[in-house]
Every structure is written in C-alpha cells, then in structure tokens.
Amino acid sequence: MLKNGLFMMTIGFVAVILGLTGLEEHRILILGIGIILIILGFVLYNKGEKKED
C-alpha cells in the first residue's frame, strides 16, 4: 500500500505539472485528474502506514 500510494501521488504531481504547462483546452481536466490522484495516493499511503503500526 505504501508503494502504491507513493506511486499514485507521483503520477498526480506529474499530471498537475503537465496541467499547469499544457494546452488550454485540456488544462482543467488534467489538473482535476492530477488532484484526484494525489488525494487517492495520500489515502492509500495513510492506510498503509496505519497497517504497519
């Protein structure tokens, strides 16, 4: 779970960066997907941290 969460957050950050520098027509869609991936990755990471304790 920890690796999956970190991977999802990494992809989310890359998507946000691409959304900020990308084309105008797909900018909001890519930013939204990136933010959702960051949130999902954070949730997965926290679940993995709680299971290790």
MARNU-614766 format. One line per 2 residues: number of its first residue (from 1); their letters; for each residue x, y, z of C-alpha. Coordinates in steps of 0.05 Angstrom, whole numbers, padded with zeros to 5 digits, always signed. Layout:
residues N
NUM = a = X/Y/Z ~ ...
***
This chain:
residues 53
1 = ml = +00000/+00000/+00000 ~ +00056/+00048/+00015
3 = kn = +00089/+00039/-00053 ~ +00022/+00044/-00088
5 = gl = +00005/+00108/-00051 ~ +00072/+00140/-00067
7 = fm = +00066/+00119/-00140 ~ -00004/+00149/-00145
9 = mt = +00019/+00214/-00113 ~ +00079/+00218/-00160
11 = ig = +00035/+00208/-00221 ~ -00013/+00260/-00193
13 = fv = +00042/+00312/-00184 ~ +00066/+00299/-00255
15 = av = -00005/+00308/-00281 ~ -00012/+00374/-00243
17 = il = +00053/+00400/-00272 ~ +00032/+00379/-00342
19 = gl = -00036/+00411/-00330 ~ -00005/+00476/-00309
21 = tg = +00040/+00478/-00371 ~ -00005/+00443/-00421
23 = le = -00055/+00464/-00472 ~ -00113/+00509/-00453
25 = eh = -00168/+00462/-00476 ~ -00148/+00403/-00432
27 = ri = -00118/+00442/-00374 ~ -00176/+00436/-00325
29 = li = -00187/+00362/-00339 ~ -00113/+00345/-00328
31 = lg = -00110/+00387/-00265 ~ -00172/+00352/-00238
33 = ig = -00144/+00283/-00252 ~ -00078/+00302/-00220
35 = ii = -00111/+00327/-00157 ~ -00155/+00265/-00152
37 = li = -00093/+00220/-00160 ~ -00056/+00259/-00106
39 = il = -00114/+00251/-00058 ~ -00122/+00177/-00073
41 = gf = -00048/+00166/-00065 ~ -00048/+00202/+00002
43 = vl = -00106/+00159/+00027 ~ -00071/+00095/+00005
45 = yn = -00007/+00117/+00037 ~ -00041/+00132/+00103
47 = kg = -00077/+00065/+00103 ~ -00010/+00030/+00092
49 = ek = +00021/+00070/+00149 ~ -00035/+00051/+00197
51 = ke = -00029/-00023/+00179 ~ +00046/-00023/+00195
53 = d = +00034/+00003/+00266
***
